[in-house]
Every structure is written in C-alpha cells, then in structure tokens.
C-alpha cells in the first residue's frame, strides 16, 4: 500500500524518520492476541494487512512492529463479554498460555517485560519490549488477588472495565448504571494495582467511576486508548475536565486510530492520520504534550484511519507532528518517552510502598 510519506516534503520526511528511529516508540494498546487466541494467528510471522474493513487480517505482528519502529508494545488481554461469570478467569488463563507460547516462539524478536527498566534492556538488545494490559477486571471473576498472578506473567497495566460494568467500575457505555463511583471490588483492585506496580487504566470507564478511581489511586492513573471528546463526542473519549484531572496527577492518554472515535458523522469515512494528530494537538494544547502517548487499538478496532493501514506505517504520524512544528523533545515524548516516564512513576510508587510496609513480625504468624 502506498505510504502517506510520499505527500510530505523530503526534508520533513528525513527529519521525521531520524527522530522516529531514535525515539523510544511505544504503543500502549493493540489487541493482536485476539486473533492469535481465536484463529491461531502466529504473531511471530509477517501477516497480511487489512484493506479497508477486514477484521480477519492483522494490523500488527512482530515483523511489522519492527518495520514501524515500535520498541514497546502493550498487548491487551481480553475476555469477551459473552463469557459467563465463573468461566472468565479460566478464559484469561488460556489466553495467557497463547501469549507465553508466542513469546517463546518469537524469543529472538520480542520479550515480555514488567518494568520500564527491563524494557530498556530488551530494546537495547534490538528486540521489542512487550507488556500486557488486562482489558477489564471482569476477567478476575471477583478475585482481585489474582492480579498478583497476572503481574508475575508480565501484566503492566489493568483496565478496570471493558464494554460492560463490573464489580470494580461502571463502563462508559452503560446507560443505566447500577451504581456510581467504585463497585464493591473497586477499592481492593486499585489498592492491589498500586501495591504491585500495575498501572491503573481508565479506558472504557464511565465518568463517576473515572473520578472515584482517580481519587482513590495512590499512584497516577492513565488511559491506554481514548481520544478527546471536544473533537468527537463519544462516551469512549475524555472531556477536557477529565483530561485536566488525568494530567494534574501525572497521567498520560494513549491516542487511538479508530475512525469511529476520531470524528462524528460521515467525516469518519474519509479521515486520515492527520485527524489523529488533531486529537494529539487538542490534548497537548490543553494540558501539555508531556501527557500524550499513542494507544492505537490496532487489531482491536474494526478498521484504521487512512494513512495508517497497519503498524508499519507509523512513521507518518511522526511526519505530521514534525510538519506541525512540534519540537523534537515533544515528539520523542509523544512517541513513547511520556509513557516510559509515567510507567516508571507507577513502579517507583509501588517500591516505596513495599519499603514503607513494616515486615510482619514472625510472632504474628504464630
Ligand atoms: Zn478497548
């Protein structure tokens, strides 16, 4: 497929590509393991990219992530809404087995990491540093303590909900929420995330729960994939007040490429990567570019914007940022530096808690 790079002046392309190559490019959210799990896609091989609407082809695999210059990739662990209560944890565990197999097979291309420091070492060795993000705590089936098992498997962040409300938070798509704020498991889940160094992800979370989770969390929270509501009025996108609150406590938002969440009406049919950068512009001018990251939702959205048909085309975004006059530092931050800074703050907060917690005296165990 023709690259949108051809539409830019050669000096802009040269500067953008050099910047892209030397940046810690990070994408916070791709759902590539959905196809790996359900139709046996092998992510270690180059897979065919979709043309337009075609959910049976992949936007990402380890080969094209490399071609797109991605150094850090967050992969969602999804338990679909149809899986009944009581069977969800088992479902998640089976997906984790597919993840483990994939990283064993692709050990020369990529490795799962639990911290930004481990990620830097993997990237320095020329491999992709991948981390996992749970998409919805319904997967825990009412047992928040299962988060520590997930952390051991490489969980970097936990999304509190997905399409439906659960016992942790209300989902943004829920028109008749049964409660406001946090659900019965909410405090325990957030507490454990903070203690284990798992970043709390408020993507998909409804407004009253968003505020309550942000208030409750001791470590800064973030949004792995979402956009600006001021530009596209959809419940998945963040209002200016939410963006300010997120930034005030040190969080970041990963901007997504799904046309449905970047424009309203027919416009979404013809938008291209420049409209993604409009969302970046909005957040950057509202709260500063240091709170912006990328959260493509590749392989989770039905189709991607024009100009970004798959991850190998990612440098066009850098080109557009350069063309709009973003300074090099801001571009590096948006491409991944901001995520690494944020992630490190979450891990450091957990380590401080660990040190502060007085060890249980042995006699207390008698
Ligand atoms: Zn999602």
Boltz pocket constraint, residues with backbone or C-beta under 6 A from the ligand:
constraints:
  - pocket:
      binder: B
      contacts: [[A, 135], [A, 203], [A, 204], [A, 225], [A, 300]]
      max_distance: 6.0
